[in-house]
């Protein structure tokens, strides 16, 4: 007698276990599930097998080959398309010219198949369906028979209101070749839905045999784990190939070449595959460990399934989980019940994977992370959400609707119930989608949202400085990667989140300790539409309107399709400027430009400025916080030139006060300030540090080296729109073109570079720098800055990336280059020492 093994399914419901394997090849006690079916058939003298393959057939063929290694004969049939269960068997019709048995390759059962065949023979049936009783028949096909076991009714996957029996179809059939006349050639045809109802309608001899024994459809990851539990409890008699050791009270099955440090920590049924190492001091209960695995000291495993080539480091705790092949579990990591770790994944030290989380293949989870949601897309799970005041990730991949909704819950939980927050976004379509999900999370905590919708970020910060809101957020596309999205968090003063606020949100997010509002108290969304007018009025009050009207400059501005294009041209026109606006329409589908596109845009802007005779050109950052300036000749100013020019024009205007610049700004600014009786204060390079400095009543300008300026006369936040107007005002007051003011600046020999450095090595590099600077004059505002008379060098670790920045200023370009090269060499040398 022949048997057909159905082994063509995709295994979608049991992912990620089937990411690299067809479902019948998933290991069950270190052997493919289908091998146990082959052994069952062989036990009942059925050795002529036809395997129906479809998904990843080469994996199955490579393992079983012609079947001789397993004492059977195998013929493979691979339909050209998905034909359904009966349609697939039809494809093997030429091999099935006698009575045959059909069975799934992903079942766990110990049914007596001989009894099924004998029942079929005794009743002279055309088809016999093997039946069994289950507690939950909803996901199966219910079958009703009469007293003679003749089938009278089918009910496919009923609801509880429809259930009339707990007897279900097990997918094991005995069939006569005559059934092929009912199966159409080349069509998708199913046993349960098509063939058996046809036989029933034709009153053909169709019988059901109620089998006794164990049966489980291993269709999902829960069922897979429960199958192991049943085997540990002895509910099913499964052949275990590893030899049993002679230990009283223990069922230890240890394969060859296994290093077993101390068996006293092993309890219940423990199976260990070939060439694995179980070191001393472990505690393992009811677990199966694959081949070539290493379990280090102090590891605790309970009811675990670990596939091949996996390394579990010291002190890890894994409870009722499945760990697939080629996985690294870090030291002290904790995997809670129901966790699935797919192939090729690395779990960092001290990481916690919460209950029922599934990690898809080839992911990297950083040490110390707490993973509370499935990690399917993207490559890694970070232990920290925030980079400064920003949460950043790939849109709809890392920052999914589910993720940002949960983040909104964490943010709202931190705020008082009934309070208000202010929200805004850029013009991109994906930011609108994810912002709505985020607001849903906030509302669920009983916090209200005032929605500015699409608005420049400086306008949002300006509104926050007034009253009414306890914080704000702005969704924007990342400038350096159009696929990435950034969520900027702000406090009630419009300043970026402090590190303490960010850690508070992270703590709530990872613990999922969310506040849920009563159904009568959810937050509400309110649209506010007059903020632009309020912003415009404040803007005009802070600028010398007569000076600008008198100058009547013509300026060319590239708006980058941002929302600023709907505000700034109107204000500048009111101030008497002639604005030639480029890219001044909002395009939701376009998004931001990359750095290379920016350079192209600047070159085009340069040509336009010089050709139309404009006094200046501006490239406005899509966030409307930063600017790039071009003088009337079309020369594109660097960030250092722009900062120096802005500071110089401010001093020439006669204003007295403090100018705040970051620690890496050139010393030439101090040289200019001395005769003008202005004071320069150095700050840390972070945005928040600069804006905190700008909040001082003495500060008249705070400027970064990348084109961002805060002018407290209007608002102590970076605002590219107001910076443009202020620059026009100052330059017009100076009475000459921008190129002349630029030429008057003191010469500056200023160079900078960045060196790649692993995160874990940054602290060591800075320690080396500190030791190297012991006998030198050094300051520690941000990084380490060493002074050599009029020259200096700064080593500054990047806050958000794996780089260390080196900045040098010398008497001339040659000396600056020498200083930069010297410290580049030192850093590279320190990296080698620390490896």
HUPENOR-V716125 format. One record per helix or strand. SS is the DSSP state (@ for helix, = for strand). FROM is the first residue (numbers start at 1). TO is the last residue. If there is no record, write none. Layout:
SS/FROM/TO
SS/FROM/TO
This chain:
=/2/7
@/12/14
@/23/25
=/27/27
=/32/32
@/33/43
=/48/53
@/57/64
@/68/70
=/73/78
@/84/90
@/93/95
=/100/104
=/107/109
@/113/122
=/127/133
@/137/139
=/141/145
=/150/156
=/167/175
@/177/182
@/191/201
=/206/210
=/215/217
@/221/232
=/244/244
=/251/254
=/259/260
@/263/265
=/266/272
=/277/278
=/283/289
=/294/295
=/300/302
=/305/306
=/311/312
=/317/319
=/322/323
=/328/329
=/334/335
=/340/341
=/346/347
=/352/353
=/358/359
=/364/365
=/370/371
=/375/375
=/380/381
=/386/387
=/390/395
=/399/399
@/401/414
=/420/425
@/429/443
=/448/454
@/457/464
=/472/477
=/484/490
=/496/496
@/499/511
=/525/527
@/531/541
@/545/551
=/554/558
@/563/566
@/568/574
=/578/582
@/595/612
=/616/620
=/626/630
=/636/636
@/639/652
=/658/662
@/668/676
=/679/683
@/687/694
=/699/703
=/708/711
=/715/718
@/720/734
@/738/743
=/749/756
@/759/772
=/777/779
=/784/788
=/791/797
=/803/810
@/813/834
